[in-house]
């Protein structure tokens, strides 16, 4: 198991290369085209991060998280969620880049292999920008009344955050 | 819009708190430090993002999404009995779910929108359209490459060792979404 996760990245690339080569795809051309798309993605991400990181750094320096931590900490601990991830959970349904910025800040501050860093990563990896996705789909379908879609989707998000925190504590706590 | 309001609240509360707790000097320096950090972080992240974006392109050109969508059709037929009677909607739906599974966001959204339009044509804001949205918001991604890139940029020992946790958590969240859907569709009157 350990060796498998260590080699996950090269193994994945080998599988993708093999699958593409078997279908007669020019693999070099595909990798270059994908990298170009990746650059375009980062071109969108950087302005968003430039708008969000200063706010996150200000928040961290202001002493507000410690203050809120003493008030909300016991409640979060009762649920088994690291209190540091509260801003991430608040931002996740609203904006993908804001949530990614918050998660990156946590991963950078606590370390990628820390419990908080891993919990933040699993939360991001297993959830979506719920409110944004809902708006896109209902607008595209020309339907105004979204009925139970938002409450049900937010239930799924809540379950995702709780299970992410519990699974990480079980595996790496 | 919502994000703008959140950002405003974040700035106001942080500034107020820094003033009250005497963290003014640190807070003043933090804003510009955050902006510099955004650029450094982006630079560190770009390499890994572009690599995985290339691997995703390979999978896309190899037709992985088509293979997966054929495998998914029987399951989707059970979840969406009404829409799956329409061939066009079912094919858009399975294309959407398989692209989501592979993390091909560029392919998932257009297919999902085609499926949503088809469903709205069949039944307005029916239960199946809501269910489509719930499934799309409860991310079911096999390879979360973006967050893995963030982890490797931050010096993770094995960036993908979170995979089992992500899969299990996604699965639980989809189950929670489906259960909430099954419950709520009884409480909510079927509107147009």
Interface residues (C-beta under 8 A of the other chain):
Chain A: X5 X6 X8 X9 X12 X13 X16 X17 X19 X20 X22 X23 X25 X27 X30 X31 X32 X33 X34 X35 X37 X38 X39 X41 X42 X45 X46 X49 X50 X51 X52 X53 X54 X55 X56 X57 X58 X59 X60 X61 X62 X63 X64 X67 X90 X91 X94 X95 X98 X100 X101 X103 X104 X107 X108 X111 X112 X113 X117 X118 X121 X122 X123 X124 X125 X126 X127 X128 X129 X130 X131 X133 X134 X136 X137 X138 X140 X141 X142 X143 X144 X145 X146 X147 X148 X149 X151 X152 X153 X155 X156 X157 X158 X159 X160 X163 X164 X167 X168 X171
Chain B: X2 X3 X6 X7 X10 X11 X13 X14 X15 X17 X18 X21 X23 X26 X27 X29 X30 X31 X32 X33 X34 X35 X37 X38 X39 X41 X42 X45 X46 X49 X50 X51 X52 X53 X54 X55 X56 X57 X58 X59 X61 X62 X63 X64 X106 X109 X112 X113 X116 X117 X119 X120 X124 X125 X129 X130 X132 X133 X134 X136 X137 X138 X139 X141 X143 X144 X146 X147 X148 X150 X151 X152 X154 X155 X156 X157 X158 X159 X160 X161 X162 X163 X164 X165 X166 X167 X168 X169 X170 X172 X173 X174 X175 X176 X177 X179 X180 X181 X184 X185 X187 X188 X191 X192
